[in-house]
Amino acid sequence: MMAAEPIDRRTLLARSAALGGFVGLGAVGGRRDLSTSIEANSRHDQGRAVIGTDRDVEYASGGARMAASLRLPASRGRLVPAAVIVAGSGPTDRNGNSPLITYPGTSTPVLLDPYRWIADQLSAAGVASLRYDKLGIGGTGLGPYASDPKSLYAQSFDDTYVQGARDSLAFLAAQPGVDPTRLLLIGHSEGGMITLAVAQHPGNAPRPAGLALIEPQYGRILSILERQYSDVIRGLGLSAADTAILLDWLAAGVVLARTGPHGFFQPGPLPLPDAPPEALAQQNAINQYIYGLGRTEFLSSQDAIDPVTIAGQIHQPVLITAGTKDFATPLSPGGPPGSGVAALAAAFPSKVADLVVLPDTDHELRNVGDAVDPIDPGNGAPADFAALLQYPFSSLLADALVQFTQRWTRADRGR
């Protein structure tokens, strides 16, 4: 289920709350009706720029050559807005696919392509785009870490992954036909947290004009992992005493990761070595990721990035989405900071962020309708990502993306 890669939360267990509708945090009353915008956006806009197809490009980042797919205006008559799409955690590539997500019983990857789909929605709206393979993923090599991949974990999360987003934004800003004053960052899952980190400290990149956080990481990574593992532990069917032992051991590991020295440490013995296989597997995972990788500079510095804290410093327009069947980044309405996407949305200044709640939509942006999400491990069955291919992407998400970008696409009509 897990590999020695930056943690892929699509393979961790959590449950989502269910709530439908569109919540505009900057509006009195808090809800909007998307029906009129759906009708308006369904009509073809003759004023929109035509965006071309994917072109493979490379550019320098972190001592490596970043591999990416670029879509630019088909003609050079005017400048258009453009967006960088930032991938989620683990070995997720530019299209949103991962070698860890395979057809049951095989090593054949399931090609879900959520980020290619997002690029398609942007193209239809007249927005150019760039989606890239992170350091060490897909077509992007490990650069200076190729001879010793583990040395990557001795680097900061900012240097390895946040800087890649900055360099991608700077590259996109310099492309012909792109208006550098109308750049957007669109981050999915962990990519949402990276998007916030770039907005807070753009560095060598232009400051983005707007942010879209799609099913975003909503709190500090170790807190999220602690919640997810806690949910799993409580569902293992162990005795109350053994459950308490594992929860205490997990909490102690998070404290150690945050307060102890950084480096590579050999995990210690398991608290319940004679537990049933499923409980044993969870202990090994906690040992590896909390007591092991959690103490490295890479994960410790990632944990120091708190999306809730950053949100209070953001003043650009922000779109946030939360699917009601997303078990990885649940909405959790009414919860305290760090509890879910709703609390992250509430942390932005007034009238900055719009939260769109996507009924029946899961973490892979698929609308599964009334069906049980086939990748929700709370179902008691192995996650079946291949089963998602029968479900469409969320049409409400498509509409929300188009509506969000309109404030920038309108600006190119007179150019």
Secondary structure, DSSP 8 states (H G I E B T S, - for coil): ---SSS--GGGS--------EEEETTSTTSEE--HHHHHHHHS--TTS--B---EEEEEEETTEEEEEEEE-BSSSSS-EEEEEEE--SSS--TTS--TTSB-TTS--B----HHHHHHHHHHHTT-EEEEE--TTSTT---GGGTT-GGGGGGS-HIIIIIHHHHHHHHHHHTSTTEEEEEEEEEEETHHHHHHHHHHH--TTS---SEEEEES---S-HHHHHHHHHHHHHHTS---HHHHHHHHHHHHHHHHHHHHS--S-------S-TTS-HHHHHHHHHHHHHTTTGGGSHHHHHHHT--HHHHHTT--S-EEEEEETT-SSS---TT--TTSSHHHHHHTS-TTTEEEEEETTB-TTSBB-TTS--TT-GGGSS---GGGGGGS-B-HHHHHHHHHHHHHHHGGGTT-
